[in-house]
Amino acid sequence: MEIIRENLKKTPVLVGVGFVVGLFLGWFVIGWGIWPVKWTDAAPEHLRRDLKLEYLSMAVDSYVINQDAELAKKRFAEFGKEGEELLKEIERQKPQQAANVAAFRLAVSGESTLPVPTQVMGGELLPTQEAEPTARSGVSIVRSLVIVFCVAAVIILLGGAVFFFLRTRKATVRTPAQTSYQRPVAPQRAEDWQSAPQAIPGAEPPMMQFMASYKYGDDLFDDSFSIDSQSGEFLGECGVNISETIGVGEPKKVTAFEVWLFDKNDIQTVTKVLMSEHAYNDEMTYQRLAAKGEPVLVQPGMETILETQSLQLVVRVVDMAYGDSAMPSSSFFEQLILELAVWSKM
């Protein structure tokens, strides 16, 4: 063992061992086992003798059908000096094809051509002139199906890519405008909200209006809406989705929602977090959700505004109700209906 270790430390020995191991792995393991060589498109002269006879017999039959002397010469030349011997062998094995072989021999010699019958000879039905067009039509049909399949696959892939892009764009641009807020003093009574200034941008009607409706049990709630001009130009997007839940188990008990506005002319998405009364008054929950966007306490009839460079979104609570369970009071929503109205600032 020590002698082997000493020899392996010598560079020439190490190179030799590496060469032998590499040769074994490349030649036998990879070359013969994993990726063996596969011969394709071999010339007729490389075939076994029985296959040579079959190939040349088919070449004779082909000449009988299409009368193409040049093609017959090309095929016969592939057999070299063995071609004439093979023709004689075919004549001995299939005497009924003697006339066909004679015509083929004259065609490949370039001397002259003989008319070749295309009816039944020697009990064998020779192919007719319609065989080749039929085969070609079959190939054309297969080729057309392959093209249609490829085009359909490309369309499906492009459609999937566009859908994925549109779905991920919203997720990538929805970065809160701020990360921390001071707790605002919010009205505690519904009548105080009614007397508060209403966030109405102007007397003109909104450019677009949407309704987002959540009901307890809709764990996949995520409404988004495209904002387009009257001419159909894409201006941005807005939407509402679940931001925070409380407790465990199903269905989820949603204690806060995110409402967001994306403007194609702005570099960031504006986000506000609509909180339940419990989440709004809990210091830890408040600070955690404030990192996502400006906190807003949800009250019946309340309104809040999201503004970007060229868009203004007014969110109004149309209806709301808290769930009743063992959770803290006013901690999760049983129902929440929001109206989203969009105005253009341009």
N, C-alpha and C positions, 0 to 999 in steps of 0.2 A: 504493500500500500504506500509506504514511504517513497519507494522508487517511482511509482506512478505520479505521486504528488510533485516530486522533484522534476520529472520530465514535463509535466504540465506547466511548470513555471517557465520553461524554455519557449521562446517565441516561435521558432520553426515547428516544434512539436504541436503547440497550441493551434497554429495556423493549419497544420495538416489534419488535426482532429476536427477542427471546425469545417474544413473542406469536405471531409468524409461524412460528417453528420449532415451538413447542408445538402450534399449530393444525395444521401439516402432519403432525407425528408422531401427534397424537391422532385427527385426522380420517381421514387417508389410510392411514397405516401401521397404527395400532391398529384404527381403526374399520372399515376396509375389508380390511386384510390379515390381521392377527393375530386379532382378535375381531370379525368382521363381525356385523351385526345379523341375527338369524334370526327371521322372523315365524312365529308359531304362533297357532292358534285364531282365524284371521281369519273375519270374518262372511261369509256367502254373497254379499252384495252386492259384495264386493271381489274375487270370483273372476272368471276369464275367462268369456265367455259360454257356451262349450261346457261348462265345469265347472258353471256355474249350471244349465244344462239337465239335466246328469247328476244334480246334487244334488236338484233339484226332482223329477225323475223318481223318484229313490229315496224322496223324501218321499211321493210318491203311492203307491208300492208299499208303504211302511210303513203308510200309512193303510189300505190294502186288507187288510193282515194284522191289525193290532191294533185298527182301528176307533176310534182315539183322536182325537176331533175337536179337543180342546184342543191336543194336541201338533201336529196338522196346522195349526191356526191360527197357532201360535207359529212354526213353520217357514216358513209362507207369508208371514208378516208381515216376516220378515227380508229379503225381496226388495223390499219397498216397492211403489212404483207399477209396477215392472217385472214383478211377479209374474204378472199376468193375461196379459201379452204372452208370457211364457215358457211359460205353460200352453198357449196357442194354438200356440206353436212345437212343443211336445211332441205335440199332437194332429196337426199336419201331418206330423211326422217319424215318428210311431208311431201310425198309424190304429187298430191293434189294441188300443191302450190308451185309446181314446176313452171307453169306459164308466167306466174307472177314473178318468180325469181329470174326467169329469162328476161322479162321486160326490165326488171330492176338492174340486171347486169349490163344490158345495153345502155340504160340511162346513165349509169355511173361511168361507163367507158367512154361516153360522149359520141358513140357511133350513130345511134339512131334511137327512136322510141317506138314501141309497139302498143297498139291499143290493148288495154287491159280490161277484161270483163269485171263488172261490179255486181254480178248476181251470185247465186249459190254455186260454189265450186267444191267438188269433193266432199259434199255433205256439210261444208262450213259456210255460213252466211257472212259475206264480206261487208264491211261498213259502207254505208252510202254517203253521198256528198252532203247529206244534211247533218251528218254526225258532228262535223267540226263547228258549224254555226251553232248547233245545240249546246255543245260544250262551251263555246265562247259566250253564249248567252247566260249559261249557268255561272261562269266566272264573273261576268258583268254584274249579275244579281248579287253575288257574294261581295264583290268590291263595293257596290252601292250600299249594301247593308253595313259594311265596315265603316264607310265614310259617314253614313247617317249616325251610327253609334258614336264615332269619334266627335262629331259636331255636337251631339246631345251631351256627351260627357264634358266637353269644353264649356257649353252653356251652363250646365249644372254647377261646374266648378266656379265659373265667374259669378253666377248668382249667389253661391255660398260665400264667396269672398266679399261681395258687396254687402250682403246681410251681416257678415261678421264685422266688417268695417263700421257700418252704421250702428251696430250694437255696442261696439267697444269705444267708439268716439265719445259717446256720452259719458262713459265711465272714466275716460282719461281726462276730460276737460272739466269735470265737476270738482274743482278745487275751491274750498271755501275762500271767500274774500278776506275773512279775518279769522284769527285763531283764539281770541279771548275777548270777553265782554264784561262790562259791569252790569250787575243785575238792575234792570229798569224797574221803576215803581209802576205796577200794573193795576188797573181798576179791579176791585174785588167783586163788584156787583154788576149784574147785567145792565141795569139802567145807566150805570156810569159809562159802559161801552156805547150805549145808544146815544149818549150825549157827547161822546168824544168826536173830534173832527173826522169825517169820512174821507178815505183816500181815493178820491175820484179825480183822475188827471184832467178832465175837461168835459165840456158839454157834449163833444162829439162821441158817437158810439165807439166801442172798442173795435179794433181791427179784426180780432178773433176772440172767441169765447169757448171754454171747455168746462166740463164737469168731471170731477174725480170723486168716485164714491167707494169708500171702504166699509166693509162689514166684517164683524168678528168671525174668524175662521178662514178669511182670505189670506193665508200665510204667504202667498206669492204676489201680493199686491205691489204693483209697480206700473203706474200710468205715466206715459210720456206722449207729448203732442208736438207735431211739427208746426212751426210758425212760418207762414208764407204770405207774401204780398198779394194784392189783388191781381197782379199780372202772373202770379204763380212762382215768383222768385223765392228761393229759400232764404229766410232771415235768421232762423234759429230754432230752438226747441225749449220746451218747458215740461215740468212733470212733478209728480209726487211719488214717494216711495217710503217704505218702512225704514226708520232710522234706529230705533231702540225698542227692545222688548223687556218685560219684567217677569220674573218667576221662571218656572220650568214647565215642561210638558206641552202637549198639543191640545187645541190650537194655540198659536203664539198670542201672548197678551201684549199688544203694541202700546207703548207708553209715549212714543214720539215719532213724528214723520218728518221727512225732509222735503221741502218744496224748493225747486231750483229753476233757474233761468239761464239759458245759453244763448249768447249773441254771437253770430259769426263775425261781427266787426269788433268784438272785444276779446281780450287775451285771457280772461278768466270767467268762470261761471259763478254767478251769485247764488248763494244758498242760505235758506233760513230753516231753523228747526222748530216745528210746531209741537209744543210739549203739553202733556197732561198737567193738571194742577199738582199732582204728587211729584212728578219729575221736575217741574219748575221750582218747587219749594225745597227739594232735596239738594243740598249743596254739592255733594259728590256727583250726582247725575247731571246737575246743571253745568258744572265745570267740564265734565267729560263731553257732553253734547255741544257745549259752546265752541269746542275745537272744530266742529263740523260746519257751523254757521251761526248766524245770529239767533239767539233763543227767543221764542215767541210763545206766550201763554195762550192756549186755545180757549176761546169763550164764544158762546152763541152770538152770531152776527158780527163778530170782529173782522177787521180787514187789516192787511199788511201789504206793503209794496216792496217789490224787488225791481231794481233799476240797473241797466247796463248802459253802454254807450249810446245805443240807438233804440232800445226797447224798454218798456215799462210794464210790469206784470202786477196786477192787483189780485190778491188772493182773499176771498171772502168765505167765511164759514156759513154755509147754508143750514146745516143741521149737524148735531153732534149728540152723543150719549155715551156715558161711561158704563163699563161692565160692572156687574155685581158678583163678587165671589169672596173667597177668604183673603184676597189681596188687599192692600191698603185702599182706603176710600179714594175715588177719583184717580186711580193709578193707571188704568188702561181703558182703551176706547172700545165700546160696543159697536159704534157707528160714527162715521165722519164723512160728510159731504162737503166738498169744496168747489167754489166757482173760481175759475182762472180766466181773467180778462186781460187781453194784451193790447197795448197801444204802441204806436210807432212815435218815436221822438224826433224823427228826421223831418 
